[in-house]
Amino acid sequence: MAVLAATALVGAPAAAAGPEQIVNGTFDSGHAPWWATGNLTLDSSSGQLCADVPGGTVNPWDAIIGQDNVPLLAGETYEFRFFGSATPARVGKALIQLPVDPYTQFLSATPELSVSGNDYSYTFTSPVDLPNAQVAFQIGGSATPWRICLDNISLQGGAEPDEYVPDTGPRVRVNQVGYLLTGPKNATLVTEATTPVPWRLQNAAGTVVARGTSTPRGLDASSGQNVQTISFTAYAKKGTGYTLVADGETSRPFDIGTDFYERLRLDALKFYYTQRSGTAIDDSLRPGYGRPAGHVGVAPNQGDTDVPCQPGVCDYRRDVSGGWYDAGDHGKYVVNGGISVHQLMSEYERSLLARTGEFWTLRDGTLALPESGNRVPDILDEARWEQEFLLKMQVPAGQPYAGMAHHKVHDAAWTGLPLLPHQDPQKRELHPVSTAATLNLAATAAQAARVFLPYDRRFAQRNLAVAKTAWAAAKANPAMYADPADGVGGGAYDDQDVTDEFYWAAAELYISTGAKEYRDAILASPQHTADIWRDRGFDWGHTAQLGRLELATLPNLLPDRARVRASVVEGAEGYLATARAHPYGIPYAPVENTYDWGSNNLVLNNAVVLAAAFDITGRGEYRDGVLETMDYLLGRNALNQSYVTGYGEVASHNQHSRWYAHQLNPDLPNPPRGTLSGGPNSSIQDPVAQQKLQGCAPQFCYIDDIESWSTNELTINWNAPLAWVAAFVADQDNGDARGRL
């Protein structure tokens, strides 16, 4: 599709400019044929096109200045130029798009408009022949009024195509955060050299503390780079500000020690408090992130306290307030919430049972929550916030499909960015029940029944009753699938195979109750003996792995538990072999070399399997595989950047979100420290990625842009394995690295 570049005051294209496609872009004689939405009055009396934009709009498209019937030719590269100013300064949105639904964007840009004004230039290649494209400046979404002025708007073909080239910094790629004292310490050198290259390790003072030569690895298919591996594992002195020097390049700095993983253990969990729905976020607990409660029925919200179903789905209303917002939007999904809250509770259970577990690091008060001080571990307080919401999604007794769970709740239509939760005016709707959602509820409620038992017996008993009811309802309705087309206003999260959810739910119920019914369901499941260790990892749509891991690592009397434990080790062996073969040390090499949406989450979930194998066997190679996985996420990758906000010299910070939207509104924050980006995605489904990343090698299919929702979104189910794995790694400093549970 298109390739886009954006700079201020860019020179003229090298090729001969084509005819001007914009009519009256200089406003020397009025402003026809430019148009505006009804809340704007266009004024061209000054020789510029100006408008006062009212405050209180919600979405960018609530206020538009545009021109229609702009012709585009397929394959032609255009330069789009304009002058723009804003008083006070604002971020605008400039689009060239299809003028009707689905409003396909051929160019999408977010110029930072200043009071003094700037000239802006963008190039793009049209993928279609279109006689009636639309140029649109979307300028809504501000709580306060402001003024925009535009001039010298031009669109001409014949431009020289611009190629987006990411700045990858030095060719020595390291974990920019740090390496454990007793763990592997590996780096990747990008080089044309095919023979070993000398390297040296320097401390913060520049003193050389170790030397060696690299190991050639050849061409890496995931990045298209010729690479070599540098190993300095033998050096084990704690310190900060180390750098690696090789082939004339000096790496970004890193530490050797343990403190950074202790911080990440907590930051990855603290993310969930600012994702909470239905409560005000206390700025004293999260400075810079305080905000009013979202979706509690206070205007302009229509609220989650009294939500109707979609038309024709049900004739009742439900209070489904609370829970976590799923991602960068305001939707809440049972299947995504299920795996997320499960992994938080699983992290807690591992801290109690694993020999290297450090349960005290998750004690009451560690996460600075409103509930801190209630004598309940903070990680369980946070998990309970989501679990309470999941319980509310169950259909009440006396209604059709009683005991089943509604698949999701979200806005009736998509909203734009930025948009704080309390400002969302959309109608909220409950969507139909699904077997997958019901089994997620059964699984998490059964798990909650045991983890909360020491702290709140009544809540534990309530969860167990809900789990049993949900299990029975799912058995009675085993093939109610979410509609793949139900993706307006929120994701569809459709799944046409729920044998894995049945297996996971049966495992959780059996571990919590020991009942024969659930044991028999486990043993009869095709998932129980299948090879479930996908090269792509497990996720919300593939949950048999959760059941297998739970049965292998938690006490139970399953007749073939020894075989189950052996199968986890076998799966870990496969991931370890993948990591050893990969020049970047990643336990992820999907078939056909195509990286998935949310690849970072899948990489982490493969690391969870490695960690479980370490806990089962005590064999250090599995532990080391987990550590190298974190190296990839924290900077040892083709882009030479960390994917975790606030960790590493160069790190993702513009993740797709409606309220952590600093890139679009300087008054709003970036995502909090410890937030994981989805990461490289070969399918690049969003317009920004399509404009900039066409033809990308898998590891390069990523851009840190808030509009790139297919490569750079944040989600609750991506931070959950980050928190789990960060805790596992942090646990390895407790003096006992033998594993076993």
Residue pairs with C-beta under 8 A, 6 or more apart in sequence:
1 106
1 125
1 127
1 690
1 691
1 694
2 106
2 107
2 124
2 125
2 126
2 127
2 690
2 691
2 694
3 77
3 123
3 124
3 125
3 161
3 162
3 163
3 164
3 691
3 692
3 694
4 107
4 108
4 109
4 122
4 123
4 124
4 162
4 164
4 688
4 691
4 692
5 122
5 123
5 162
5 163
5 164
6 109
6 111
6 120
6 121
6 122
7 121
8 118
8 119
8 120
8 121
9 118
9 119
9 121
10 121
13 79
13 123
13 158
13 159
13 160
14 160
15 158
15 159
15 160
16 158
17 79
17 156
17 157
17 158
17 159
18 76
18 78
18 156
18 157
18 158
19 156
19 157
20 154
20 155
20 156
21 70
21 71
21 72
21 78
21 155
21 156
21 157
22 67
22 70
22 135
22 153
22 154
22 155
23 33
23 67
24 30
24 31
24 32
24 33
24 34
25 82
25 152
25 153
25 154
26 47
26 151
26 152
26 153
27 44
27 47
27 48
27 49
27 151
28 47
30 44
31 42
31 44
31 49
33 67
33 68
33 69
34 42
34 49
34 65
34 66
34 67
35 42
35 65
35 66
35 67
35 68
36 42
36 51
36 63
36 64
36 65
36 66
37 62
37 63
37 64
37 140
39 54
39 57
39 62
39 63
40 51
40 52
40 53
40 63
40 64
40 65
41 51
41 52
42 49
42 50
42 51
42 65
43 49
43 50
43 51
44 50
46 149
47 151
48 83
48 149
48 150
48 151
49 65
49 149
49 150
49 151
49 153
50 147
50 148
50 149
50 150
51 65
51 139
51 147
51 148
52 145
52 146
52 147
53 63
53 139
53 140
53 142
53 145
53 146
53 147
53 148
54 63
54 145
55 142
55 143
55 144
55 145
55 146
56 143
57 63
57 140
57 141
57 142
58 140
58 141
58 300
58 415
58 416
58 419
58 423
58 424
58 425
59 140
59 141
59 415
59 416
59 419
60 93
60 138
60 139
60 140
60 141
60 416
60 417
61 138
61 140
61 416
62 140
62 141
63 138
63 139
63 140
63 141
64 136
64 137
64 138
64 139
64 140
65 136
65 137
65 139
65 148
65 150
66 134
66 135
66 136
66 137
67 134
67 135
68 99
68 132
68 134
69 131
69 132
69 133
70 96
70 132
70 133
70 134
70 135
70 155
71 130
71 131
71 132
71 133
72 78
72 96
72 106
72 126
72 128
72 129
72 130
72 133
73 126
73 129
73 157
74 126
74 127
74 128
74 129
75 125
75 126
76 125
76 126
76 157
76 158
77 123
77 124
77 125
77 126
77 157
77 158
77 159
77 160
77 161
78 96
78 123
78 124
78 125
78 126
78 155
78 156
78 157
78 159
79 121
79 122
79 123
79 154
79 155
79 156
79 159
80 94
80 96
80 107
80 121
80 122
80 123
80 124
80 135
80 154
80 155
81 119
81 120
81 121
81 122
81 152
81 153
81 154
81 155
82 94
82 119
82 120
82 150
82 151
82 152
82 153
82 154
83 117
83 118
83 119
83 120
83 150
83 151
83 152
84 92
84 111
84 113
84 117
84 118
84 120
84 148
84 149
84 150
84 151
85 113
85 114
85 115
85 116
85 117
85 118
85 148
85 149
86 92
86 113
86 114
86 115
86 146
86 147
86 148
86 149
87 115
87 146
87 147
88 115
88 146
89 112
89 113
89 114
89 115
89 666
90 113
90 139
90 142
90 146
90 148
91 110
91 111
91 112
91 113
91 663
91 664
91 665
91 666
92 110
92 111
92 113
92 137
92 138
92 139
92 148
93 108
93 109
93 110
93 137
93 138
93 139
94 107
94 108
94 109
94 110
94 111
94 120
94 122
94 135
94 136
94 137
94 138
95 105
95 107
95 108
95 109
95 134
95 135
95 136
95 137
95 138
96 105
96 106
96 107
96 124
96 133
96 134
96 135
96 136
96 155
97 103
97 104
97 105
97 106
97 107
97 108
97 133
97 134
97 136
98 104
98 105
98 106
98 130
98 133
98 134
99 132
99 133
99 134
104 687
105 687
106 124
106 126
106 127
106 128
106 133
106 687
107 122
107 124
107 691
108 687
108 688
108 691
108 707
109 120
109 122
110 663
110 664
110 706
110 707
111 118
111 120
113 148
117 149
119 152
123 159
123 160
123 161
123 162
124 691
125 161
135 153
135 155
137 148
137 150
138 416
139 148
140 416
141 416
141 417
141 418
141 419
141 665
142 665
143 423
164 691
164 692
164 693
164 703
166 639
166 700
166 703
168 190
168 638
168 639
168 640
168 641
169 252
169 640
169 650
170 249
170 250
170 251
170 252
170 640
171 189
171 190
171 191
171 247
171 249
172 187
172 188
172 189
172 190
172 199
172 230
172 244
172 245
172 246
172 247
172 249
172 250
172 251
173 187
173 188
173 189
173 190
173 251
173 584
173 635
173 636
173 637
173 638
173 640
174 187
174 244
174 251
174 252
174 254
174 631
174 635
174 636
175 187
175 254
175 630
175 631
175 634
175 635
175 636
176 252
176 253
176 254
176 634
176 635
176 641
176 642
176 647
176 648
176 649
176 650
176 651
177 254
177 255
177 260
177 264
177 634
177 635
177 642
177 647
177 648
178 254
178 255
178 256
178 257
178 260
178 261
179 185
179 254
179 255
179 256
179 627
179 631
180 256
180 257
180 258
180 261
180 627
180 729
180 732
180 733
181 236
181 237
181 238
181 256
181 257
181 258
181 733
182 236
182 732
182 737
183 233
183 623
183 624
183 627
183 732
184 231
184 233
184 624
184 627
184 628
185 231
185 232
185 233
185 235
185 256
186 229
186 230
186 231
186 232
186 233
186 585
186 628
186 631
186 636
187 229
187 230
187 231
187 232
187 244
187 251
187 636
188 227
188 228
188 229
188 230
188 583
188 584
188 585
188 636
189 197
189 199
189 214
189 227
189 228
189 229
189 230
189 246
189 247
189 249
190 225
190 226
190 227
190 638
191 197
191 226
191 227
191 228
191 246
191 247
192 226
193 216
193 226
193 228
193 247
194 216
194 218
194 226
195 216
196 213
196 214
196 215
196 216
196 228
197 213
197 214
197 228
197 246
197 247
198 211
198 212
198 213
198 214
198 246
199 211
199 212
199 213
199 214
199 230
199 232
199 244
199 245
199 246
200 208
200 210
200 211
200 244
200 245
200 246
201 208
201 209
201 210
201 211
201 232
201 235
201 242
201 243
201 244
201 245
202 208
202 209
202 242
202 243
202 244
202 245
203 209
203 239
203 241
203 242
204 239
204 240
204 241
204 242
204 253
209 235
209 237
209 242
210 232
210 234
210 235
212 230
212 231
212 232
214 228
214 229
214 230
214 246
215 228
215 229
215 230
215 231
216 228
217 227
217 228
217 229
217 583
218 226
218 227
218 583
219 225
219 226
219 227
220 226
220 227
220 582
220 583
220 584
220 638
221 593
221 698
222 582
222 584
222 586
222 589
222 593
222 595
222 638
222 697
222 698
222 699
223 584
223 638
223 697
223 698
223 699
223 700
224 697
224 700
225 638
227 583
227 584
229 583
230 244
230 246
232 244
235 256
236 256
237 256
238 256
238 257
239 255
239 256
239 257
240 253
240 255
240 257
241 253
241 255
242 253
242 254
242 255
242 256
243 250
243 251
243 252
243 253
243 254
244 250
244 251
245 251
252 635
252 640
252 648
252 649
252 650
253 649
254 635
258 730
258 733
260 647
261 630
261 726
261 729
261 730
261 733
262 361
262 730
264 644
264 647
264 674
264 722
264 726
264 730
265 361
265 723
265 726
265 727
265 730
266 361
266 366
266 367
266 674
267 646
267 672
267 673
267 674
268 644
268 674
268 676
268 719
268 722
268 723
268 726
269 344
269 367
269 378
269 379
269 382
269 674
269 723
270 286
270 367
270 368
270 672
270 673
270 674
271 671
271 672
271 674
271 675
271 714
271 719
271 723
272 324
272 344
272 382
272 385
272 386
272 716
272 719
273 281
273 285
273 286
273 367
273 369
273 382
274 281
274 286
274 289
274 660
274 672
275 324
275 325
275 716
276 322
276 323
276 324
276 325
276 385
277 294
277 295
277 304
277 321
277 322
277 323
277 324
277 325
277 330
277 332
277 389
277 421
278 293
278 294
278 295
278 296
278 304
278 321
278 322
278 323
279 293
279 296
279 322
279 370
280 290
280 291
280 292
280 293
281 289
281 290
281 291
282 290
282 370
283 289
283 290
284 290
285 368
285 369
285 370
286 368
286 672
288 669
289 669
289 672
291 420
291 421
291 422
291 659
292 298
292 420
292 422
293 421
293 422
294 301
294 325
294 330
294 420
294 421
294 422
294 424
295 301
295 303
295 304
295 321
295 330
295 421
295 422
295 424
295 428
296 303
296 304
296 305
296 321
297 303
297 304
297 305
297 306
298 422
300 423
300 424
300 425
301 421
301 422
301 423
301 424
301 425
302 425
302 426
302 427
302 428
303 321
303 428
304 319
304 320
304 321
304 322
304 332
304 409
304 428
305 319
305 321
306 317
306 318
306 319
307 317
307 318
307 319
307 320
307 409
307 428
307 429
307 430
308 314
308 317
308 429
308 430
309 315
309 316
309 317
309 406
309 429
309 430
309 431
309 432
310 429
310 430
310 431
310 432
313 430
313 431
313 432
314 395
314 399
314 400
314 430
316 396
316 399
318 392
318 393
318 406
318 430
319 392
320 332
320 389
320 392
320 393
320 406
320 409
320 430
321 389
321 392
322 385
322 386
322 388
322 389
322 392
323 332
323 337
323 385
323 386
323 388
323 389
323 390
324 332
324 337
324 340
324 385
324 386
324 389
324 716
325 331
325 332
325 421
325 716
326 332
326 333
326 336
326 337
326 490
326 491
326 715
326 716
327 336
327 656
327 657
327 713
327 714
327 715
327 716
328 417
328 655
328 656
328 657
328 658
328 660
328 709
328 713
328 714
328 715
329 410
329 411
329 414
329 415
329 490
329 658
330 410
330 411
330 415
330 419
330 421
330 424
330 426
330 658
331 408
331 409
331 410
331 411
331 489
331 490
331 491
332 389
332 408
332 409
332 410
333 407
333 408
333 410
333 490
333 491
333 493
334 390
334 393
334 405
334 406
334 407
334 408
334 434
334 437
334 440
334 441
335 407
335 408
335 434
335 436
335 437
335 440
335 482
335 493
335 495
335 540
335 541
336 493
336 540
336 715
336 716
336 717
337 386
337 389
337 390
337 440
337 716
338 390
338 437
338 440
338 441
338 443
338 444
338 540
338 543
339 440
339 539
339 540
339 543
339 546
339 717
339 720
340 386
340 716
340 717
340 719
340 720
341 383
341 386
341 387
341 390
341 444
341 720
342 443
342 444
342 447
342 546
342 720
343 717
343 720
343 721
343 723
343 724
344 379
344 382
344 383
344 720
344 723
344 724
345 380
345 383
345 444
345 447
345 448
345 451
346 447
346 549
346 550
346 724
347 362
347 379
347 723
347 724
347 727
348 359
348 362
348 377
348 379
348 380
348 383
348 451
349 451
349 554
350 357
350 553
350 615
350 724
350 727
350 728
350 741
351 357
351 358
351 359
351 361
351 362
351 727
351 731
352 359
353 553
353 554
353 555
353 741
354 553
354 615
354 731
354 739
354 740
354 741
355 615
355 618
355 736
355 738
355 739
355 740
355 741
356 615
356 728
356 731
356 732
356 734
356 736
356 737
356 738
356 739
357 731
358 727
358 730
358 731
358 734
359 377
361 727
361 730
361 731
362 377
362 378
362 379
362 727
363 377
363 378
364 372
364 373
364 374
364 375
364 376
364 377
364 378
365 372
365 373
365 378
366 377
366 378
366 379
367 378
367 379
367 381
367 382
368 378
369 378
369 381
369 382
371 378
371 381
372 378
372 381
374 381
375 455
376 455
376 456
377 455
380 451
380 452
380 455
383 448
383 451
384 448
384 452
384 459
386 716
387 444
387 445
387 448
387 463
390 405
390 440
390 441
390 444
390 445
391 441
391 445
391 462
391 463
391 466
393 405
393 406
393 409
393 437
393 441
394 403
394 404
394 405
394 441
394 466
394 469
394 470
395 401
395 402
395 403
395 404
395 405
395 406
395 433
395 473
396 402
397 403
401 433
401 473
401 477
401 480
402 473
403 438
403 469
403 470
403 472
403 473
404 433
404 434
404 435
404 437
404 438
404 470
404 473
404 474
404 477
404 480
405 433
405 434
405 437
405 438
405 440
405 441
405 470
406 430
406 431
406 432
406 433
406 434
406 437
407 431
407 432
407 433
407 434
407 436
407 437
407 482
407 493
408 430
408 431
408 437
408 482
408 490
408 491
408 493
409 428
409 429
409 430
409 431
410 428
410 429
410 431
410 489
410 490
411 424
411 426
411 427
411 428
411 429
411 489
411 490
412 426
412 427
412 428
412 429
412 488
412 489
413 426
413 488
413 489
414 488
414 489
415 424
415 426
415 658
416 658
417 656
417 657
417 658
417 661
417 664
417 706
417 707
418 658
418 659
418 661
418 664
418 665
418 668
419 658
419 659
420 658
420 659
420 668
421 658
421 659
426 489
429 489
431 482
431 486
432 480
432 482
432 483
432 486
433 477
433 480
434 480
434 481
434 482
434 495
435 474
435 477
435 478
435 479
435 480
435 481
435 498
435 501
436 481
436 482
436 495
436 498
436 501
437 482
438 470
438 473
438 474
438 477
439 470
439 471
439 474
439 498
439 501
439 502
439 504
439 505
440 501
440 505
440 543
441 466
441 467
441 470
442 466
442 467
442 468
442 470
442 471
442 474
442 505
442 508
442 509
443 467
443 501
443 504
443 505
443 507
443 508
443 509
443 543
443 546
443 547
444 508
445 463
445 464
445 466
445 467
445 470
446 463
446 464
446 467
446 505
446 508
446 509
446 511
446 512
446 513
447 508
447 511
447 512
447 550
448 459
448 460
448 463
449 460
449 461
449 463
449 464
449 467
449 512
450 460
450 511
450 512
452 459
452 460
452 463
453 460
464 512
464 513
467 505
467 508
467 509
467 512
468 509
470 505
471 505
471 506
471 509
471 518
474 498
474 501
474 502
474 505
478 498
478 502
479 498
481 494
481 495
481 496
481 498
482 492
482 493
482 494
482 495
483 492
483 494
484 492
484 494
485 492
486 492
486 494
493 540
493 541
495 501
495 541
499 525
499 526
499 527
499 544
500 527
500 532
500 542
500 543
500 544
500 545
500 547
501 543
502 521
502 525
502 527
503 521
503 522
503 525
503 527
503 528
503 543
503 544
503 547
503 548
504 543
504 544
504 546
504 547
504 550
505 547
506 518
506 521
506 522
506 525
506 547
507 518
507 522
507 546
507 547
507 548
507 550
507 551
508 547
508 550
509 515
509 518
510 518
510 519
510 521
510 522
510 551
510 556
510 558
511 550
511 551
511 554
511 555
511 556
514 556
514 557
519 558
522 528
522 547
522 551
522 558
523 558
523 559
523 560
527 544
527 547
527 548
528 564
530 544
531 571
532 538
532 542
532 544
532 545
532 548
532 571
533 545
533 570
533 571
533 574
533 575
533 609
534 542
535 574
535 578
535 588
535 589
535 590
535 591
536 588
536 590
536 591
536 596
536 602
537 588
537 601
537 602
537 603
537 604
537 605
537 606
538 544
538 545
538 546
538 602
538 605
539 598
539 601
539 602
539 605
539 717
540 717
545 605
545 609
548 564
548 567
548 568
549 568
549 608
549 609
549 612
551 558
551 561
551 564
552 561
552 564
552 565
552 567
552 568
552 612
552 616
553 568
553 612
553 615
553 616
553 741
558 564
565 616
568 609
568 612
568 613
568 616
569 613
569 616
569 617
571 609
571 613
572 609
572 610
572 612
572 613
572 614
572 622
572 625
573 613
575 587
575 606
575 607
575 609
575 610
575 625
576 587
576 610
576 621
576 622
576 625
578 586
578 587
578 588
578 589
578 606
579 585
579 586
579 587
579 625
579 628
579 629
581 589
582 588
582 589
584 632
584 636
584 637
584 638
584 699
585 628
585 629
585 631
585 632
585 636
586 603
586 628
586 629
586 632
587 603
587 606
587 607
587 610
587 625
587 629
588 599
588 602
588 603
588 606
590 596
593 682
593 698
594 682
594 683
594 698
595 679
595 680
595 681
595 682
595 698
595 699
595 701
596 602
596 681
596 682
597 678
597 681
597 683
597 685
597 710
598 678
598 679
598 681
598 713
598 715
598 718
599 678
599 679
599 680
599 681
600 633
600 643
600 676
600 677
600 678
600 679
600 680
600 718
601 676
601 678
601 679
601 715
601 717
601 718
601 721
603 629
603 632
603 633
603 679
604 629
604 633
604 676
604 718
604 721
604 722
604 724
604 725
605 721
606 629
607 625
607 626
607 629
607 630
607 721
607 725
608 721
608 724
608 725
610 622
610 623
610 625
610 626
610 629
611 622
611 623
611 626
611 724
611 725
611 728
613 619
613 622
614 620
614 622
614 623
614 626
614 739
615 739
615 740
615 741
616 739
616 740
616 741
617 739
617 740
618 738
618 739
618 740
619 739
620 737
622 739
623 732
623 737
623 739
626 725
626 728
626 729
627 729
627 732
629 725
630 725
630 726
630 729
633 642
633 643
633 644
633 676
633 722
634 642
634 643
634 644
634 647
634 648
635 641
635 642
635 648
635 649
635 650
637 643
637 699
638 697
638 699
638 700
639 699
639 700
639 702
640 650
641 648
641 650
641 651
641 652
641 704
642 648
642 650
642 651
642 652
643 651
643 652
643 676
643 677
643 679
644 651
644 652
644 674
644 675
644 676
644 677
644 722
645 651
645 652
645 653
645 655
645 670
645 671
645 672
645 673
645 674
645 675
645 676
645 677
646 653
646 672
646 673
646 674
646 675
647 673
647 674
652 675
652 677
652 704
652 712
653 662
653 670
653 671
653 704
654 662
654 663
654 670
654 704
654 705
654 706
654 712
655 670
655 671
655 675
655 677
655 678
655 704
655 706
655 712
655 713
655 714
656 706
656 707
656 708
656 709
656 712
656 713
656 714
657 671
657 706
657 713
657 714
659 668
660 668
660 669
660 670
660 671
660 672
660 675
660 714
661 668
661 706
662 668
662 669
662 670
663 670
663 705
663 706
664 706
671 714
674 719
674 722
675 714
675 719
676 714
676 718
676 719
676 722
677 702
677 704
677 711
677 712
677 713
677 714
677 718
678 710
678 711
678 712
678 713
678 714
678 715
678 718
679 702
679 711
680 698
680 699
680 700
680 701
680 702
680 711
681 689
681 701
681 702
681 710
681 711
682 696
682 698
682 701
683 710
684 690
684 693
684 694
684 696
684 701
684 710
684 711
685 709
685 710
686 707
686 708
686 709
686 710
686 711
687 707
688 703
688 705
688 707
688 708
689 701
689 703
689 708
689 710
689 711
692 703
693 700
693 701
693 702
693 703
693 711
701 711
702 708
702 711
702 712
703 711
703 712
704 712
705 712
706 712
